[in-house]
Amino acid sequence: MPRLTSDARHKVSFTLNGHAVTAEAEPRLLLTDFLRHVVGVTGTHVGCEHGVCGACTIQIDGQPARACLTLAVSIEGADVRTVEALAPRDAEPGRLSVLQEAFRRHHALQCGFCTAGILMSLDAFLRDNRDPSEAEVREYLSGHLCRCTGYVPIVAATLDAARELRDGGFNV
Amino acid sequence: MKPPRFDYVRAHSLAEVTHTLAAEGGDARVIAGGQTLVPMLSMRLARPKVLIDIMGLSELARIEATENGLRVGAAVRQATLLAHPDLARLQPLLAAALPWVGHAQTRNRGTVCGSIAHADPSAELPLVLVALGGEVHLAKRWRQRSVAAEAFFLGLMSTARADDEFVAGVTFSAARAGQGFAFREFGRRHGDFAITACAAVVDERSTRLAVGGVADRPVARTWENLDGTALEDALNDFAYSLDARDDLHASARLRRDLVRKLGAATIAEARRCRV
């Protein structure tokens, strides 16, 4: 049976933001550190490192998940999306997704530390919920801590983005 | 906070899991969704030499409605069970309690059986299993056994699982006609572990209340249908029998009061929900 030994690095192949990536990880390496230090994609932030704060939230196979509660070796073959995937790739520099633009308009971030994780959660949430209520947004946001905004502008930005997406906007 | 070193086995068959457990004993741990075990590794509260990843085993990823109830395999994620189209009909108590388990972001990865195997005294899924009188299916090399929920939970994060066994599945009893169910929880914020949680199962003759977050494990009590002061007295006796302790989050007195008030509200709601 395939046993990845503790003292060696092992190849992990997965899809990151639409590109095939192969990199090496020890079994004990967390996905947060793998993405930031090995792959070199630093948009995902590391907060509490035990699944409480939500700063490291990414999408694994389309679903929001904590990167800090995921072993790098366990994402073999998975489809991973990070905050780097949100802004439209081929557009002019500086263009943002509908959700990101709504965050900017509503001042839904101050220090920005929690923002990458919140965006990845809400990106999936708005994909599955075209017309969410404020209560549903707040319930979904309960998996994230933000110490700057008091959440009010985050909720307003999310509801605004949902409205824009319903009116035919495209969140990529 | 980084995990200590361990070997990692990606299991491709049940035999690989049980053989590795038999060979490594207490030095091996099964990992499924990792939502509890990974933070325990990071905080070095767990130091296994080998982790056995079971998420690739399709035979453990099944949700089956059997004559005994709803059987949930060890690789079934909490979000998958919550999204099951018949869940509210098969077992309304699970449908009511699952949204209280962690957050959407952790339910996407965490498994039902993982929460039960971890046996946190304030976790929702062990409480529901005890309330329903369900079973835990333990597997080891060449052998399987099923343990009643109330015999499985022995204390704080302590269960009847032996070192060479793993939780291969659990069965939640199915809802019967004439039963009513309710779940209520009091915590600091939604998604936190409960300070006190109550699950009630009632029918035409009896009232069963299970309480989590007070004793060192979920505890259930069944009474003939009581009302008024008789019910209040029974809840008061139950509250004192749980040996509540003061901690950072709540006093023992608040916890006892929650058993009385939240318990009564949960039972009343379950009675209203009887079909």
HADDOCK unambig.tbl for C-alpha pairs under 7 A between the chains (distance, minus, plus):
assign (segid A and resid 2 and name CA) (segid B and resid 9 and name CA) 6.12 0.50 0.50
assign (segid A and resid 2 and name CA) (segid B and resid 10 and name CA) 6.41 0.50 0.50
assign (segid A and resid 3 and name CA) (segid B and resid 7 and name CA) 6.76 0.50 0.50
assign (segid A and resid 3 and name CA) (segid B and resid 8 and name CA) 5.74 0.50 0.50
assign (segid A and resid 3 and name CA) (segid B and resid 9 and name CA) 4.60 0.50 0.50
assign (segid A and resid 3 and name CA) (segid B and resid 10 and name CA) 6.97 0.50 0.50
assign (segid A and resid 4 and name CA) (segid B and resid 7 and name CA) 5.57 0.50 0.50
assign (segid A and resid 4 and name CA) (segid B and resid 8 and name CA) 4.96 0.50 0.50
assign (segid A and resid 4 and name CA) (segid B and resid 9 and name CA) 6.22 0.50 0.50
assign (segid A and resid 5 and name CA) (segid B and resid 7 and name CA) 4.56 0.50 0.50
assign (segid A and resid 5 and name CA) (segid B and resid 8 and name CA) 6.55 0.50 0.50
assign (segid A and resid 6 and name CA) (segid B and resid 5 and name CA) 5.47 0.50 0.50
assign (segid A and resid 6 and name CA) (segid B and resid 6 and name CA) 4.80 0.50 0.50
assign (segid A and resid 6 and name CA) (segid B and resid 7 and name CA) 4.45 0.50 0.50
assign (segid A and resid 27 and name CA) (segid B and resid 6 and name CA) 6.64 0.50 0.50
assign (segid A and resid 27 and name CA) (segid B and resid 7 and name CA) 6.45 0.50 0.50
assign (segid A and resid 27 and name CA) (segid B and resid 8 and name CA) 5.97 0.50 0.50
assign (segid A and resid 28 and name CA) (segid B and resid 3 and name CA) 5.73 0.50 0.50
assign (segid A and resid 28 and name CA) (segid B and resid 4 and name CA) 6.58 0.50 0.50
assign (segid A and resid 28 and name CA) (segid B and resid 5 and name CA) 5.70 0.50 0.50
assign (segid A and resid 28 and name CA) (segid B and resid 6 and name CA) 6.49 0.50 0.50
assign (segid A and resid 49 and name CA) (segid B and resid 1 and name CA) 6.85 0.50 0.50
assign (segid A and resid 50 and name CA) (segid B and resid 39 and name CA) 4.87 0.50 0.50
assign (segid A and resid 63 and name CA) (segid B and resid 108 and name CA) 6.58 0.50 0.50
assign (segid A and resid 64 and name CA) (segid B and resid 105 and name CA) 5.28 0.50 0.50
assign (segid A and resid 64 and name CA) (segid B and resid 108 and name CA) 6.98 0.50 0.50
assign (segid A and resid 65 and name CA) (segid B and resid 105 and name CA) 4.96 0.50 0.50
assign (segid A and resid 65 and name CA) (segid B and resid 106 and name CA) 6.18 0.50 0.50
assign (segid A and resid 65 and name CA) (segid B and resid 108 and name CA) 6.49 0.50 0.50
assign (segid A and resid 65 and name CA) (segid B and resid 109 and name CA) 6.68 0.50 0.50
assign (segid A and resid 66 and name CA) (segid B and resid 105 and name CA) 6.84 0.50 0.50
assign (segid A and resid 66 and name CA) (segid B and resid 106 and name CA) 6.94 0.50 0.50
assign (segid A and resid 69 and name CA) (segid B and resid 34 and name CA) 6.32 0.50 0.50
assign (segid A and resid 69 and name CA) (segid B and resid 35 and name CA) 5.82 0.50 0.50
assign (segid A and resid 69 and name CA) (segid B and resid 38 and name CA) 5.45 0.50 0.50
assign (segid A and resid 69 and name CA) (segid B and resid 39 and name CA) 6.56 0.50 0.50
assign (segid A and resid 70 and name CA) (segid B and resid 34 and name CA) 6.73 0.50 0.50
assign (segid A and resid 140 and name CA) (segid B and resid 104 and name CA) 6.67 0.50 0.50
assign (segid A and resid 142 and name CA) (segid B and resid 190 and name CA) 6.84 0.50 0.50
assign (segid A and resid 142 and name CA) (segid B and resid 191 and name CA) 6.96 0.50 0.50
assign (segid A and resid 143 and name CA) (segid B and resid 103 and name CA) 5.27 0.50 0.50
assign (segid A and resid 143 and name CA) (segid B and resid 105 and name CA) 6.60 0.50 0.50
